[in-house]
Amino acid sequence: MAKPKIKPLADRILVKRLDEDEEQQVGGIIIPDTAKEKPQEAEVVAVGPGKMDDGKRVALEVRKGDKILIGQYSGAEVKIEGEEFLIMREEDVLAIVD
């Protein structure tokens, strides 16, 4: 994955969904890509500087490279240099995966 030339603003982060390794099957039937659920695990690609609170910058808890859990429909989908990413607020992150 090439590093995208984009920097999120304020408390926003840029993430890339991690692909699930196995094909989803129900009763031996392969589910087409359009019907598959979106992965809920993602990797943080870039982070904003944090939001301003009473004139002070509040740093984000997530860092570049963190693996996180996100809601299935979280964030705004963007395509950068042919790759799909999500831009979302840090508050939409459910958890950091160790």
NUFIBA-343766 format. One line per 2 residues: number of its first residue (from 1); for each residue x, y, z of N, C-alpha, C. Coordinates in Angstrom, 3 decimals. Layout:
REM residues N
NUM = X,Y,Z,X,Y,Z,X,Y,Z ~ ...
//
This chain:
REM residues 98
1 = 0.845,-1.165,0.000,0.000,0.000,0.000,0.896,1.235,0.000 ~ 0.728,2.072,-1.005,1.480,3.306,-1.080,0.899,4.331,-0.108
3 = 1.758,5.192,0.410,1.304,6.203,1.354,0.531,7.277,0.590 ~ -0.754,7.479,0.927,-1.522,8.498,0.225,-1.060,9.897,0.625
5 = -1.180,10.830,-0.299,-0.759,12.205,-0.036,-1.960,13.007,0.438 ~ -2.411,12.691,1.648,-3.571,13.361,2.220,-3.378,13.449,3.728
7 = -3.764,14.563,4.311,-3.636,14.751,5.764,-5.011,15.122,6.301 ~ -5.593,14.286,7.158,-6.899,14.600,7.746,-6.812,15.846,8.633
9 = -7.923,16.545,8.764,-8.002,17.742,9.592,-8.596,17.425,10.954 ~ -8.259,18.237,11.939,-8.815,18.186,13.300,-8.755,16.771,13.876
11 = -9.908,16.223,14.299,-9.930,14.904,14.947,-10.325,13.796,13.979 ~ -10.050,14.003,12.710,-10.371,12.982,11.704,-9.170,12.069,11.467
13 = -9.476,10.845,11.040,-8.424,9.881,10.718,-8.715,9.257,9.361 ~ -7.683,8.820,8.688,-7.799,8.117,7.412,-7.481,6.659,7.685
15 = -8.405,5.761,7.328,-8.204,4.338,7.597,-8.430,3.520,6.337 ~ -7.845,2.338,6.322,-8.053,1.368,5.235,-8.584,0.099,5.859
17 = -9.734,-0.349,5.359,-10.309,-1.602,5.867,-9.370,-2.755,5.575 ~ -9.256,-3.673,6.529,-8.434,-4.873,6.352,-9.314,-5.957,5.748
19 = -8.800,-6.615,4.715,-9.555,-7.673,4.042,-9.624,-8.915,4.906 ~ -10.789,-9.552,4.876,-10.907,-10.846,5.546,-10.317,-11.896,4.633
21 = -9.568,-12.832,5.214,-8.833,-13.813,4.425,-9.713,-14.875,3.784 ~ -10.787,-15.244,4.447,-11.574,-16.354,3.937,-12.833,-15.873,3.222
23 = -13.247,-16.610,2.208,-14.492,-16.289,1.519,-15.654,-16.658,2.425 ~ -16.671,-15.821,2.419,-17.841,-16.110,3.234,-18.734,-17.097,2.476
25 = -19.129,-18.159,3.173,-19.994,-19.162,2.576,-21.139,-19.454,3.524 ~ -22.312,-19.671,2.959,-23.480,-20.056,3.739,-24.024,-21.326,3.120
27 = -23.950,-22.422,3.839,-24.469,-23.693,3.338,-23.813,-24.130,2.049 ~ -22.529,-23.828,1.860,-21.825,-24.240,0.657,-22.001,-23.290,-0.513
29 = -22.766,-22.216,-0.335,-22.986,-21.243,-1.410,-22.042,-20.063,-1.181 ~ -21.307,-19.702,-2.204,-20.390,-18.565,-2.099,-21.199,-17.288,-2.266
31 = -21.016,-16.379,-1.308,-21.735,-15.114,-1.338,-20.972,-14.141,-2.237 ~ -21.651,-13.470,-3.183,-20.951,-12.521,-4.064,-20.421,-11.318,-3.272
33 = -19.392,-10.662,-3.824,-18.762,-9.524,-3.155,-19.757,-8.440,-2.778 ~ -20.753,-8.205,-3.603,-21.711,-7.130,-3.341,-22.582,-7.417,-2.129
35 = -22.722,-8.674,-1.739,-23.573,-9.037,-0.604,-22.774,-9.288,0.678 ~ -21.453,-9.292,0.583,-20.629,-9.550,1.755,-20.652,-8.353,2.698
37 = -20.524,-8.640,3.981,-20.425,-7.573,4.965,-19.046,-6.931,4.864 ~ -18.995,-5.640,5.123,-17.719,-4.937,5.093,-16.928,-5.305,6.342
39 = -15.612,-5.473,6.217,-14.796,-5.787,7.396,-14.887,-4.661,8.419 ~ -14.889,-5.031,9.694,-14.971,-4.037,10.743,-13.602,-3.713,11.329
41 = -12.574,-4.376,10.839,-11.221,-4.101,11.303,-10.525,-3.251,10.242 ~ -9.785,-2.243,10.704,-9.103,-1.339,9.781,-7.758,-0.936,10.358
43 = -6.910,-0.394,9.493,-5.614,0.119,9.921,-5.597,1.633,9.719 ~ -5.096,2.343,10.719,-5.007,3.793,10.642,-3.839,4.161,9.734
45 = -4.122,4.925,8.681,-3.110,5.309,7.702,-2.562,6.704,7.994 ~ -3.429,7.615,8.443,-3.007,8.984,8.771,-3.953,9.550,9.820
47 = -3.448,10.457,10.639,-4.275,11.092,11.675,-4.138,12.603,11.595 ~ -5.211,13.293,11.973,-5.180,14.740,12.046,-4.463,15.192,13.306
49 = -4.261,16.491,13.461,-3.534,17.014,14.621,-4.344,17.002,15.918 ~ -5.646,16.772,15.841,-6.498,16.806,17.024,-7.402,18.023,16.972
51 = -8.473,18.008,17.765,-9.395,19.142,17.726,-9.036,20.164,18.797 ~ -9.494,21.372,18.574,-9.229,22.465,19.502,-10.297,22.463,20.590
53 = -9.857,22.615,21.846,-10.772,22.690,22.982,-10.267,23.796,23.906 ~ -11.027,24.858,24.031,-10.644,26.027,24.833,-9.281,26.584,24.429
55 = -9.024,26.611,23.119,-7.775,27.171,22.616,-6.578,26.248,22.681 ~ -6.773,25.020,23.159,-5.671,24.047,23.237,-5.973,22.860,22.340
57 = -4.937,22.333,21.732,-5.081,21.184,20.832,-5.130,19.909,21.672 ~ -6.168,19.086,21.454,-6.319,17.812,22.157,-5.837,16.706,21.216
59 = -4.758,16.030,21.588,-4.170,14.981,20.750,-5.098,13.773,20.647 ~ -4.982,13.059,19.544,-5.794,11.862,19.328,-5.199,10.662,20.063
61 = -6.060,9.714,20.429,-5.596,8.490,21.098,-5.071,7.474,20.101 ~ -5.635,7.458,18.894,-5.175,6.500,17.889,-3.960,7.065,17.168
63 = -3.092,6.191,16.741,-1.862,6.568,16.053,-1.798,5.862,14.702 ~ -0.991,6.404,13.836,-0.762,5.777,12.536,-0.245,4.362,12.758
65 = -0.808,3.395,12.046,-0.393,1.998,12.176,-1.249,1.185,13.130 ~ -2.077,1.847,13.963,-2.956,1.121,14.887,-3.993,0.313,14.115
67 = -4.309,-0.853,14.634,-5.415,-1.651,14.104,-6.622,-1.319,14.972 ~ -7.751,-0.998,14.346,-8.924,-0.552,15.086,-10.168,-1.297,14.637
69 = -11.205,-1.236,15.462,-12.519,-1.744,15.098,-13.411,-0.545,14.817 ~ -14.152,-0.628,13.702,-15.043,0.457,13.319,-16.426,-0.110,13.033
71 = -17.424,0.749,13.071,-18.774,0.340,12.719,-18.845,0.014,11.234 ~ -19.782,-0.838,10.868,-19.881,-1.294,9.494,-20.127,-0.148,8.507
73 = -20.852,0.872,8.919,-21.171,1.979,8.014,-20.530,3.282,8.468 ~ -19.442,3.219,9.200,-18.760,4.409,9.716,-17.970,5.108,8.619
75 = -17.833,6.414,8.765,-16.951,7.196,7.910,-17.469,7.455,6.519 ~ -16.705,8.258,5.805,-16.999,8.592,4.408,-15.988,7.869,3.528
77 = -16.481,7.125,2.548,-15.592,6.382,1.659,-14.984,7.334,0.640 ~ -13.667,7.234,0.461,-12.957,8.034,-0.532,-12.016,7.124,-1.312
79 = -11.769,7.478,-2.570,-10.847,6.721,-3.396,-9.660,7.622,-3.699 ~ -8.457,7.172,-3.293,-7.241,7.945,-3.476,-6.251,7.086,-4.251
81 = -5.835,7.573,-5.405,-4.869,6.862,-6.253,-5.285,5.412,-6.482 ~ -6.586,5.185,-6.709,-7.098,3.861,-7.025,-7.376,2.963,-5.831
83 = -7.073,3.409,-4.607,-7.322,2.610,-3.408,-8.468,3.214,-2.614 ~ -9.245,2.341,-1.950,-10.375,2.805,-1.160,-9.979,3.001,0.298
85 = -10.364,4.148,0.852,-10.097,4.502,2.241,-11.370,5.040,2.871 ~ -11.340,5.231,4.171,-12.417,5.892,4.900,-11.821,7.067,5.661
87 = -12.547,8.182,5.660,-12.196,9.296,6.533,-13.279,9.347,7.592 ~ -12.869,9.340,8.854,-13.838,9.314,9.945,-13.306,10.079,11.144
89 = -14.207,10.416,12.045,-13.793,11.071,13.291,-13.292,10.008,14.270 ~ -12.376,10.409,15.123,-11.837,9.468,16.105,-12.945,8.921,17.005
91 = -13.958,9.716,17.292,-15.038,9.267,18.174,-15.835,8.104,17.582 ~ -15.706,7.852,16.267,-16.391,6.730,15.620,-15.616,5.422,15.741
93 = -14.401,5.463,16.292,-13.603,4.251,16.493,-14.169,3.522,17.711 ~ -14.447,2.241,17.558,-15.013,1.437,18.641,-13.946,0.946,19.613
95 = -12.763,0.553,19.075,-11.704,0.013,19.924,-10.400,-0.060,19.166 ~ -9.297,-0.108,19.898,-7.985,-0.366,19.329,-7.676,-1.828,19.589
97 = -7.264,-2.546,18.551,-6.966,-3.976,18.653,-5.474,-4.161,18.922 ~ -5.139,-4.947,19.956,-3.734,-5.215,20.288,-3.158,-6.283,19.397
//
